[in-house]
């Protein structure tokens, strides 16, 4: 039972890490898109 709980915690932390990475990528893409939009208009 304890090992199962630890596995769940590990998965949760892995998902949080992945979420942070995805957020950083999203921010980077947004940062790249903004200047393009400004230069077009």
CNS distance restraints for C-alpha pairs under 8 A (distance, minus, plus):
assign (resid   1 and name CA) (resid   5 and name CA) 6.39 0.50 0.50
assign (resid   2 and name CA) (resid   6 and name CA) 6.28 0.50 0.50
assign (resid   3 and name CA) (resid   7 and name CA) 6.16 0.50 0.50
assign (resid   4 and name CA) (resid   8 and name CA) 6.35 0.50 0.50
assign (resid   5 and name CA) (resid   9 and name CA) 6.35 0.50 0.50
assign (resid   6 and name CA) (resid  10 and name CA) 6.12 0.50 0.50
assign (resid   7 and name CA) (resid  11 and name CA) 6.14 0.50 0.50
assign (resid   8 and name CA) (resid  12 and name CA) 6.11 0.50 0.50
assign (resid   9 and name CA) (resid  13 and name CA) 6.19 0.50 0.50
assign (resid  10 and name CA) (resid  14 and name CA) 6.12 0.50 0.50
assign (resid  11 and name CA) (resid  15 and name CA) 6.12 0.50 0.50
assign (resid  12 and name CA) (resid  16 and name CA) 6.19 0.50 0.50
assign (resid  13 and name CA) (resid  17 and name CA) 6.14 0.50 0.50
assign (resid  14 and name CA) (resid  18 and name CA) 6.14 0.50 0.50
assign (resid  15 and name CA) (resid  19 and name CA) 5.98 0.50 0.50
assign (resid  16 and name CA) (resid  20 and name CA) 6.23 0.50 0.50
assign (resid  17 and name CA) (resid  21 and name CA) 6.31 0.50 0.50
assign (resid  18 and name CA) (resid  22 and name CA) 6.09 0.50 0.50
assign (resid  19 and name CA) (resid  23 and name CA) 6.03 0.50 0.50
assign (resid  20 and name CA) (resid  24 and name CA) 6.19 0.50 0.50
assign (resid  21 and name CA) (resid  25 and name CA) 6.20 0.50 0.50
assign (resid  22 and name CA) (resid  26 and name CA) 6.04 0.50 0.50
assign (resid  23 and name CA) (resid  27 and name CA) 6.08 0.50 0.50
assign (resid  24 and name CA) (resid  28 and name CA) 6.10 0.50 0.50
assign (resid  25 and name CA) (resid  29 and name CA) 6.12 0.50 0.50
assign (resid  26 and name CA) (resid  30 and name CA) 6.07 0.50 0.50
assign (resid  27 and name CA) (resid  31 and name CA) 6.03 0.50 0.50
assign (resid  28 and name CA) (resid  32 and name CA) 6.22 0.50 0.50
assign (resid  29 and name CA) (resid  33 and name CA) 6.08 0.50 0.50
assign (resid  30 and name CA) (resid  34 and name CA) 6.14 0.50 0.50
assign (resid  31 and name CA) (resid  35 and name CA) 7.30 0.50 0.50
assign (resid  32 and name CA) (resid  36 and name CA) 7.01 0.50 0.50
assign (resid  33 and name CA) (resid  37 and name CA) 6.27 0.50 0.50
assign (resid  34 and name CA) (resid  38 and name CA) 6.27 0.50 0.50
assign (resid  35 and name CA) (resid  39 and name CA) 6.04 0.50 0.50
assign (resid  36 and name CA) (resid  40 and name CA) 6.18 0.50 0.50
assign (resid  37 and name CA) (resid  41 and name CA) 6.38 0.50 0.50
